[in-house]
Structures are given as C-alpha cells and as structure tokens.
C-alpha cells in the first residue's frame, strides 16, 4: 500500500481537487464516498473501489480493519492525518474514504418496470432521500432530468445512505428521450387531484414523476401524466416536502402489493 505525507504528491493534489469541486468530479468521472458506512455499502454492492483512503491515526481502527481486509492492498492509500483533514468533510468521524468511478447508468429502450423520474429537484438532500426511498421500495431505475442536483455529490450520497449503489441512475434525461420509452402509467402528485393515492390502484408497475421543490412538476412532464393523485392532509398544511411525498407514494404501492 502507498503512504502519502507530502501535500505536493500528485495523487493528493488530485484527491484535493475532487474533494473541492463538483465540476472536477464530473470531469474526472469519479466520486468520493466519505465515511465507513458508505464505504461498506459500496464494497458490498459493487466491489473494489479505485482507491481506499485512510488516515494514519485510523488505519488500525476497529471499524476500518474489516473493510481494509476486503480491499486489494494495492488500492489502499494511507494519508498523513493533516492531509486527510484537507479532503474530508466529516467532522469527528472515522477517517476513511473511497474514490470510485462514477456509474453512468443506462437508459432502457423500453421502460416496463417501476421507476422514479426527478424533474428539477434541486436540493441534494432531497435527491438523496428520494433515491433512498426508491431503493428501499424495490425500484431499480431513477431518471434525473437536467436541473436536478448531482446524484453523486457528497451531500446527495450522504442523504442516500448507500441507495445509489443499488440503483440504475441516469442523469441529464430529457422529456423527449424518456417519455416515448415509458410503457407503464406515469403518475404525479397534485393538490388538485380528484383521487387520493390511497384509493388508486398501484398493484401494477408505474412510473412516478416528482418535481421541483417550489414549482412542482413542469408543464411538459405534467402533459404526459396518465393520472394525478393527491395525498390527503387533514392537518391543513399546503404541501409536503417532495422527498416525504415521494416516500408516501412509493410505499403505498408496496402496501397494496403486499396485500395481494
């Protein structure tokens, strides 16, 4: 394994650039997974990372050792403690990080299974939460339209808690490319819907489109919606957070399918 102590090291400079800029991560086609939980989730789901980084002080940590045992030794890099703090955004955590090749995802020719479409969801925390709910509900395809937060940003990954590694995530999807491929009903939530989601038959495959935090689903996507459904709110609130509303819809489908 490698041991880096100098800030002038070429690999460290690359790592610092990745840590400091979403643009650099997009350009390099690489993402950073900060913390033991995300690292464990990735290795369990996808296998070997490009690089496994650990600080000198935590190299022998009880939670780190099992993970290092699963990673090829030539992929492990030990960083001086002062260097690791310059690339990690985790405060008071365990100094472990993976560098991975960012999965590109693939757009199926015909979409016949449950999926989620994100239309301009701009908050990275919301994107990560939606991906987490989708993966937990058994959905495998997540399509993100242009204007969504980066699915592989540090904040999105943290909110997703490993969900990204179980999904086929396709970014920069356009309405023109995606809508003709849908062979299943397309549903969206609306405060003006006549039917509640709890009264809608969700036992078959459906596609859900969820919109921007403020503006909601765009007119273009709404024109392709098969059915609008509402979420009853007896408390009288005007609306729900987009991630919370999405989770309700996805798990109502789970409930109906479990019921037979």
N, C-alpha and C positions, 0 to 999 in steps of 0.2 A: 504494500500500500504506500501511497505518497504522503509526505508530511510537508506542509507549507507553512513557513514562518515569515516570509517576506511579502510586503504589500506590492512589490514590483513583479511578483510572479505572474506570468501571462494567464494562467488559469484563474488565479484570484481576481485579476482585473476583469476577466470575462464574467465571473460569478458576480462581482460587484455591479457590473453593467446590467446583468439580468435582474438582480435584486432591485435596482433603482429605476427601472423603466419598463412599462408595458410594451412600448414600442420596440425596445431591444429584445424582449421575449418573443414578440410576434416575428421580428426579423430573423431571429436565430431559430425559431420553431421549437423553442424549449420553454419549459415551465419549472417553477420551483415549488416543492412541497415542503413546508416548514413544520416541523414537529413530528413526534413519534407516531401519533395516531394516523396522520395522512400517509406517512411512510409505510407503516404496517399495512394500511388499506391498499396502497398501490402495489406493493410486492405480492400481497395475497391475490390480487385480482389480475395484475398484468405482468408480474415477473421482475426481471432485472431492470434497474434504472440506468441512466447514463453514468451518473456519479452519485455516490453516497458521501455526504459531508458530515463530519463530527468534530466537535472541539476537543482540544487536549484534555480539558477538565472532565468531559463527559464520555470519553472513549470507553471507560470501564464501568459506566453506569449500568445498573441492573436492568433498566428498560431498553438500553441500547444494545447490549451484548447479544440478545436473541436475534435482533434484526441484522446485525453485522454478520452473524453466522449464516444468514440466508443470502447475503450479497457477495458476489465474487470479489475476492480480496483486491484484485487489480482495479476495481471500481471505487474502492474506498479511499477517501482523502481526509487526512487529519489536519485541521486548521488550528493555528495558534489561537488562543482564546480571544485575543484582541482583534484578530482578523474576522473570526466568526461573528462577533457582535456587529460588525460593519455590514453584514449581508442578511442578518436575521431580523425579522420584525416582531418576534415573540419575546415578551418580557417575562423574566423569571421562569422560563420554560427549560426543557431539555434541549441541548444544542445538537440537533440532528436535522438534516435537510437532504432532500433528494433533488437531483436535476434529472428531468425526464424529457423525452421527445414528445412534444405536444401532439396528441392524437388528432388526426384531421377529420375523422368521421366520413361517412359516405351517404349520399342521397339515393335511396332506393328508387328503382324505375317505377314501382307501384307500391303505394303505402296501404297495407291491408290490416295492420296491427295497431293497437293503441299507440298514440303518440301525443306529444305536447309541442305546441308552437308558441314561441315567445315573440311578441310583436312590440318591439320598442321598450322592453323592460330595462330601465337604465340603472337601477340600483344593484350593485354587485351582490349585496346581501340578499336581496330578493331573488336574483337569478340563482344563487347558490341554494337558497331554501326551496325554490321550486324544483330544482334538479334533485334535491334530496328527497322531496315528497314523491316525485315521479319514480325515482329508482325504488323507493320503498313500496310503492303501489304496483310494481311489476312492469312499469313502462320501460321500453328499451330505446326509443328514439326521441331525441329532443332537437328541435329545429329552431335556431335563433335567427331572426331577421336582422338585417342591418340596423344599427341603432341600439342594439342590446349591449349591456355590459359584457366585457370579455369573459367567456366561460372559464378561462384558465388563469384569471388574475388571482393574486394572493387572497384577496377578500372573498371572492366567489368560491374558491377552493375551501377556504376555512368554513364558510357557511354550508357548503355542500357536504362536508364531513366524509368525503370519500365517494360520494354518489357519482362524481364524474367518471370514475373508473369502471362503472357498471352500465354506462350509457353510451349510445352512439350519438355524439353531439356534433351537429353540423351548423357552423356559423355562416353568417352573411347570406342566408337564404332569402330569395326574393319571392314575392307572391306569384310572379309569372312562372317561376321554375317549380315551385312547390305545389300550388293549388291543383294543377292538372294531374298530379300523381296521386292525389287522395282518392282512394276507393272506398272510403268509410265516411260516415256522417261527421260534419265539422260543427262543434258546439262552442258557444261562448256565453259567459255570464252577462246579464244585463239587468239593470234596476227596473226596466220597462217590460221584462218578460212576463208572459201570462202564466207559464208553467214553472213550478219550483223544481229545482234539481232533484229533490227527494221524490217527486212524482213523475220523473222522466225515466223511461226505460234505458238503462245503461248496461244491460247484460251483454250486448254485442260490442265489438271493437268501435271505438270512437276516437276522433282527434279533438283536442282541446286547444283553442287559441286564447291566449291571455295577453292583455295589453299593457300599455304604459301606465305608470303609477297615477298620473294625473289625467291624461286624455283617454285612457282605456284603449280598446281595440280600434285600430284605424278603420276608416270607411272602406278602404279597399278590401281588407280581410273580412269585415263585417258583411260585405256584399256576398261573400262566398259561404257564409254560415248557414248550415242546414236548420239549426234550431237555437234560439236564445233561451237560456234558463236563468231563473232567479234563485237567490239564496235568502230565505226568509230571515228577517232581522227584527224580532219582536221588541228588541230594546230600542229601536228607533234610530239607530245610527245611519248616517247617509251611505256609508260604504265600508267595505272591508279592505284590509291590506291585500295586495294582489297575491302574495305568497300564501296567506291564510285562506283566501277564497279558492285558490287552486287546490290546496290540500283537501278542502271540504269536498270539492267536486270529484277529485281522483278517488278519494276513499269512500264516497257514496257509491261509485261504480264497484269498488272492492266489496262493499257490504252487500250490494244486490247480487253479485256473482256468488258470494258465499252462501246466500240464502237460496240459491238454486236457479 
